[in-house]
Amino acid sequence: MKLSAIRCEITLEEARKHEQYRKIPDHILQSIFHYVHEGRHPGHFLSAVLCNDLFEAVGRADKEALASLPELVIFIHNRVPTCAYKIHGVPGPKAMNRWVKWHRDHVETIDTDQEE
């Protein structure tokens, strides 16, 4: 699978300006993009959202994150590659760990190729 094929379907700048996503705090949008494009583990709140754990997400959310939860779920559903948070259609920590590992392995492969 090519890294360039696995991206959010919108840029960070476009997401910041998009009417439908305006309630999502900038630090959460940045965290999504770091997770999808670089394989960085997101914080507890965003991890809970990506794992479809509503109770944990609400429990971890601050006031601003809680207010943005509907828009955040819409953003993830519409703009984040499904393979970044689901395995066989099921979201969860295994899918997130697989995504992070894929990035780690892919980046190591690129680094090794560049050194030769």
TABEL-V458532 format. One line per field, one symbol per residue. phi: phi as a letter, one per 20 degrees, with the letter a starting at -180 (. if undefined). burial: 1 if it has 9 or more other C-alpha atoms within 8 Angstrom, else 0. A space follows every 10 residues. Layout:
# TABEL-V458532
phi=???
burial=???
This chain:
# TABEL-V458532
phi=.egfedcfeb efffffefgf dfefggffgf ffffffecme ffffffgfff emdffffffe fegffffegf fffffffece ggffbcclmd frffffffff fgfgffffff gfffff
burial=0000011100 0100110000 1101100111 1111111010 0100111111 1010011100 1000110110 1110110011 1001111000 1110110011 1111000000 000000
